[in-house]
Amino acid sequence: MNPLESKRISDTIDQALKAEKAARDGVRHKQRKILVLGQSESGKSTLIKQFRLLHSTETFAAERQSWKSIIYLNIIRSIWKVIEIVSARFNLTSPTDDDSQNLARLRLRLMPLQSVELSIVRSLSSPREVVRTRSKGRGGEKGSESEMDKEYDDVLVHPDSIWQRLRQRCAHATDMAKPNTSLAAQSEEVTVNTDDPSRTLQACAADIKQLWRCSVVRECLKQAGLFIEDLSGFFLDDIERIASPGYVPTDDDILRSRIKTIGPTETILPCEELGIDWKIYDVGGVRRQRAKWAPFFDDMDSLVVMVPVSAFNQVLVEEPSVNRLQDSFEIWRELCQTVVLHHIPVLLFFNKIDILKKKLHTGIMLSKYLLSYGDRPNELKSVLKFLKARFVALRKRSGAHSPCFIHCTSIVDRGTTQIIVAHVRDKVGGLGACL
């Protein structure tokens, strides 16, 4: 091969490599990637739902009907939790006094919800899995207790589930919708068929209402220290509305609903005016899933860290010896020490401050669970000031130099979240334009 031919081939290869690099850079330029991290139940999923509600309105609306099954399951799980607590005080198997007999009757009348639960759980599971449900409050067959059963009594959604595929169909239906087709009609066409659980829920609504409003039940929950109404996925106060014929989940219902997705999820929100796709990655927050975080650290434009500050008096479900606030400190310390994250902006969300305020107001002392708080006032303003200083100090010691913005919020509050999103838009350059 003569020198001229060799040079021609070399130039051709160089041009091809440059073209490939330009193509990659073009794709990269059209994407803005956000990694959302935090422990389980910190509010990651709710934050992503807020962003989808604000910036993918049509798709969110098309999915509205699909959230009914999640909300129904949230209600059923709340009922089983209440019955479980009550059963610890009263003998519902062989009741003797009036209260026990009344509660035993209510539990028996609510047993048809078991079939609804199983039907919905099947739609949330992988087709390859054998679905089994277990809870102390249900009674009847308990099945074998797996590691997952021990750690959670939660709404688990598999990435390959019927429900997830339904949501994908909803998004596709929105993209392919005819101009004269309403979003409501599109949504109705892709609703999951779970043997019409709404009829069973309607039939049980009066008993659910009676159980939740029973003074004996409320006293049991109070003595157990369980403020179930403060937990995500709580809808017992709305049972009449949700069990009514023709119920359609509201935006607030969807934001308040509780699901736990198995495995990493990617949410893509197109920003058409800038020709950019905003990609949000949510990786599981349970301790055993955190080893999967590291592969996502590369190539991110921003990091969002969720801290449920109201959980200062709670422990990890998967590791009861670990305080949840202390765990959040540890997560933050490790992330700050991760060098590959030092160059990207970090958004730190102190979430659930409404519940934090309520706990402090009822006399639950932060200093009992966080000794370093000392004798400072047990008030919201003082607590948030202390926590901010603690998190800022941890970041400074790590040597991280990228911008860090701290927001105190309740992610389920749409108004507050919109204000925060506007602030993020101002602070996070080109990324913010998509927000």
N, C-alpha and C positions, 0 to 999 in steps of 0.2 A: 504494500500500500504506500503510495507516494505521500510526501509531506502535506501537499495541498488537500488531498482526500482525507488524511488524518485530521487536519485542522477543521475541515468542513464537518466531519462527524462529531468532533469535539464541540464545535460551536452549536451544532444541532442539539447535542445532549445538554449543553449549558442552557440553551434557550428553553428546552423542555423542563429542566429543573426550575428555572426562573418562573415559567408559566405555572408549574405545580405550586411553587411557593406563593405566587400571587393569588392563585385560586384559594389556597388555604388561608392566606391573610385576609382575602375578601370575605370568606365565610366567617372567619374569626371576628372581623370588623363588624359583621352584621349580627353578632351575638353578644349579649351581655349576661354573664353567668353569676348567679348568687347562690351561695351555699348557706342553708339554714340549719343550725345545730342547737342542741340543748337536750336536757334529759327528757325522758318520757313524761307526757302530760305537762309540758312547759308552754304549749300554745303554738307550736310550729305549724301544725295543720290548719289551725284557725287563722293564723297570719296569712298563709297561702290562700285560703278561701277568701279572705278580705281582699287580697290583691286581685284574685280572679273576679270577684264581684265588681270591683272598681274598674278593671281594665279588660275583662273578657265578658262583658255583660250578656251578650246574646247566647254564648255557650253556657254560661252559668244559668240563664233562664231556661234553656232547653233541658238542662239536667234536673230542674227543680223537682219533678215528679219522682225521680229516682231516689231522692233523699228521704222519701216517706218511709221506706223500709228501715233505713238507719235510725230514724227518729222513733219508729215503733219499737225497734230493738232496744234503744236507749231506755224507753219507758219500761219495757219488760225487765231489763236488767236492774233498774232502780227498784222495781217491785220485789224482785228476788232478794235484793240487798236489804230492804226493809224487813221482809219476812225472816231473813237470816238473823238479823239483830233481835227481832221480837222473839224468835224461837229460843234464843239463848236465855231468855228470862222466863218464858212461859212454856209449859208442856203442851204443845199443840197436837201431839200424837194421842195422848189420853187426857184431854182437858177436864178440869174439875170445877173451877170457879167460872163465874159469868164472863170475865174478860177473856180467859183462855178459850172458852167455848165460842165466843163471838169471833175471835181471831182465827180459830181453827176453821170455822165456817167460811170466813173470807178467803183463807188460803185454798180451801177446797174449791170454792167457786172460781178462783183465779187459775186453776190448773189447766183449763183449755188454752191458756197462753203458751203452754209448753210446745204445742204443735206449731203455733205461729213462730215461736223462737227458732225451732229447728228448721222450719222452712226458710226463714230469712238467713240463718247462719249458713245454710247450704248455698245460698246465692252469693255469699261473701267468700266462700272457700274455693280452693282450687278444685277443678273437676277430678283431679287425681287423688284428692284426700278423702279419707273416711271421716265424716263429720260426727263429732260427739260433743254433747254439751254437758256441763256439770256445774251445779251450784247447790250449796247447802239449803238455800231457801226454796228450791223447787220440790224437793221430796221425790218419791218414786225412784226410778233407776238412776244410779249415780255414775255408772261406768267406771273406767279406770282413770286414776288421777295422773295425768302426765305432768312434765315439768312446766309446760305452758299453763296448765290448769292451776298449778301451785302459784305461779307468778301473777296470773291475770284472771279476772273475770270480766273481760273487756270485749269490745266490738272489734274483732280482728278482720282485716280485709286483705285477702291475698291478691297480688298483682294480676293473676290469671283468672280471677273470679268472674262469675256472671255479672256481678254488679259493676266491676271495673270495665268490663267489655260493654256494658250498657252505657256507661258514661262516654266511652269512645264513640259509640253509635250516635249518642246525642250530639256530640261535637261534629260528627260527620253529617248528621241531619241538618245542623245549622249551616254548615258550609254549602250543602247542596240544596238548601231550602228554595222552594219556588217563591217568587216575590209575593204572591197572594196568600201564602200559607202562614198562619199565625204561629208564634213560638209555642203557645199553649197546645195547639194541635200537634205540632212536631213532637212535643214532650209526651203527649198522651200516647203517640204511636210507639214509643220505645220504653214504656213502663214495664218494670219487672213483674211477672205474674207469680206471686207467692200465695196462690190459692186464696186471694182476697183477704189478707189478714185484717183489713179494716173492719170487716163484719164482726170478727171475734173481739176486736178491741172495743167496738161499739157495745157489744153485749156485756163486756166486763167493765165498762166505763164507770158505772155507778158504784161497783164494788171497789174499784181502784180509788175512786174519790173518797169513799167511806174509810178505806184503809189509811189513806194519807192524812185525812182530817181527824182521825181518832186520837184523842188526847193521850191515851195509854201508849200508843205507838210513838207519838212525839216525845213523851217522857223517856221511853226506852232509848230512842236515838240520842237524846240529850245526855243521858247517863253514859252512853257508849262513846260520847264525844264525836259523833258522826254528824256533821252538818251537810247532809246529802244535797240540800238545795244549793250549796255553793259549788258543787262538782259540775264539771262539764257533762253535757248530755242529760241534764235534769229537766224533765218536762211534766212532772206530776201535777204542778199547779195549773197546767194548761190542758189537762186531759179531756175536758169537755170539748174544747175547740178542736183538738187534734183527732179525737175520736168521732167527730161529727161527719156526716156524709159529705162528700165533695171536698174534703180537706186538701189544701195544697200548701206545702211548706213555704213559709215566708223567708225572706233573706235572713232575718234574725234567727229563725228556727235552724236554718242550715249552718249559720255561724256557731250556734250553741250546740249543735249535734256533736257527738263524740264517736270517732273512729280511730283505730290504730292500724296503720298500713304495715304489712309485713314486707320488709325490704326497702331499698332506696326508691324514691319516686322522682320523676322529672316533670315539671309543669312548664309548658311553653306558652308564653303570652306574646303575641305579635304586636309590634308597635309600628303600624303601617305608615304613619306620617314621617317616621325616620328610617323606615326600611330595616328595622332591627327586630330580632327575636329576643325576648327576655326569657332566659331559662333559669328556673328556680329548682334547686336540688334539696330534697329533704331526706336525710339519712336517719335511720332509727336511733332513738335516744337511750334505749335500755343498755345497761352496762355491757352486756355480752355482744351488743351490736356495734360498739364504739370502735372496735378494731377495723371496721369497714370505713371509717371516716377518712383515713389518710389518703387513699387513692383519689379522693375528690378534692384534695387541697390544691393540686396543680391547676393552673389555667383558670382560676376564678377571678372575677372582677370585684367581688365584694363578699364579705362574710357577715351573716346575721346570727347573733347568739341570743337565745331566749333564756331568761332566768325567771322562774315562777317565785317571786319574792314572798308570796303568801304561804309557801310551803316550809317556812322556817321551823314549824313544830311537827313536821311529818318526816317519815323515813322512806327510803326506796322500797318499793314493793318487792323487787327482785333481791334486795339485800337489806333486811330490816335493821341491821346494826349501823347503817349509814344515814345520817341526817341529810335531807334533800338540799338545804341551803349550803351545807358544807360541801356536798357533792357538786353544786354549781360553782363554788369557789375553785374546786379542783379542776373542773372542766375548763374554766376560764384560764387558770394558771397554765394548764397544758397547752391550750390553744395559743396563748400569748408567747409561749416558749417555742412554738413551731415556726422556725425561721422562714419557711416558704410562705407563710401568711403575713409576714412583717410588712410587705409592700402594698397590701390592698386595704381599702377602707373597711372599718369594722363598725357595725351597728349593734349596740348592746341594748336589748329590750328588757327592762324590769317589768314583767307582766303580772297581771292579777292584783294590781294595787288596790282595787275595790275590796277584794276579799282580805287583803292584808289590813286595810283600814278597819274592817269589821272585826277581825280577830283582835287587833290592838284595843279597840273600843270595848270589847267584852272582857278585857282584863288578862288576855293571854300574853305573858311577858316574854319579849324577845330575849332578854338577858338569861332566861332559864335555859335556852337552847343555844345561845351564842354568848358565851361568858365574856368575850372581849367587848361586848356592848356596855358592860358595866352598869352604872347607875344613871345612864342617860334617860331622858324622858321616853316613856313608852307611847310615843305619838308618831303619826305617819311622817311628818316633816323631818323629825329627828332621825327616824329609822332610815329613810331614804337617803338622807345626807350621809349617814354613817356607811351605808352600803355602797354608795357612789365612791366615797373616799377609799374604801377597801378594794373595790374593783380597779379603780384608777391606779392605786399603789401597786397592785399585782402586775398591771400592764407596764408601768414605768420600770419596775425591777427586771422585766424581761428584755428590755432594750428595743421593743417594737417602736417604730417611728411613724407608721401610717396613721391617718386620721381615725379617731374613735369617737362616735356619737352615742350618747346614752339617752334613752327615752323611757319615761315612766308611763305605763299605760295599762288599760284593760283591753286586750285585743278583740274581745267580742263587741266592744263599743265602736260602732261605725264612725261616729263623729270624731272621736279621738284619733282613730286610725287614719282618717283622711287628713287630719292636721299633721300627723307624723309623716305621712307619705309626702305631703307638700314640703315639709322640712327636709326630708331626705332628698327630694328633687333639687332643692337649692344647694345641698352640700355635696352630693355625689355626682358632680359633673355630667358627662354624657350618659351615664347610667341613669341618673335622676330624670333625664328627659323622658325616659320610658315609663317612669312611675307616674 
